[in-house]
Amino acid sequence: MDVLKIVVTVLEVIASVALILVVLMQSGKEAGLSGAISGNSDSYMNKTGSGLDKTLASATKWIALVWILLTLGLSLIP
């Protein structure tokens, strides 16, 4: 079990670093919170940006999902 825990921990560290890098590479949104309140159409889920922005948004979702699953799995390993 110790080997499994070490492997999952290493995978979680890799996923954490990848998630940080992908989020930092995304372009900033000028509107910020005021755009979300006023109903800005260029939102995160709308993905109307460039091809790179779409790819980074999709990668962020998948890496975050992997990170969550690894965290839950790590908490279940005795």
C-alpha positions in Angstrom: 0.0 0.0 0.0 2.9 2.4 0.6 4.0 2.1 -3.0 0.5 2.9 -4.2 0.3 5.9 -2.0 3.6 7.2 -3.2 2.6 6.7 -6.9 -0.7 8.5 -6.4 1.0 11.3 -4.5 3.6 11.8 -7.3 0.7 11.8 -9.9 -1.1 14.4 -7.8 2.0 16.6 -7.6 2.4 16.4 -11.4 -1.3 17.2 -11.9 -1.0 20.2 -9.4 1.9 21.7 -11.3 0.2 21.1 -14.6 -2.9 22.8 -13.4 -1.0 25.8 -12.1 0.9 26.2 -15.4 -2.3 25.9 -17.5 -4.1 28.5 -15.5 -1.2 30.9 -15.6 -0.9 30.5 -19.4 -4.5 31.6 -19.9 -5.2 35.1 -21.1 -6.6 37.5 -18.6 -10.2 38.7 -18.7 -10.4 42.5 -18.6 -13.9 42.7 -17.4 -13.3 40.6 -14.2 -16.1 40.4 -11.7 -18.0 43.5 -13.1 -18.3 41.7 -16.4 -19.8 38.6 -14.7 -22.3 40.7 -12.8 -23.4 42.8 -15.8 -23.7 39.6 -18.0 -20.7 39.8 -20.2 -21.2 37.3 -23.1 -17.4 36.4 -23.3 -17.5 34.2 -20.3 -15.3 31.1 -19.4 -18.0 28.6 -20.4 -18.8 30.4 -23.6 -15.3 29.9 -25.0 -15.5 32.5 -27.7 -11.7 33.3 -27.6 -8.9 32.1 -29.8 -8.0 28.5 -30.4 -5.3 28.5 -27.7 -7.8 29.9 -25.2 -10.2 27.1 -26.0 -7.5 24.5 -25.7 -6.3 25.9 -22.4 -9.9 26.1 -21.0 -10.5 22.5 -21.9 -7.2 21.4 -20.5 -7.9 23.2 -17.3 -11.2 21.3 -16.9 -9.7 17.9 -17.5 -6.6 18.4 -15.4 -8.8 19.7 -12.5 -11.0 16.6 -12.8 -7.9 14.4 -12.7 -6.6 16.3 -9.7 -9.9 15.9 -7.9 -10.1 12.2 -8.6 -6.5 11.7 -7.4 -7.2 13.7 -4.2 -10.2 11.6 -3.5 -8.3 8.4 -4.3 -5.5 9.5 -2.0 -7.8 10.1 0.8 -9.3 6.6 0.5 -5.9 4.8 0.6 -5.2 3.6 4.1 
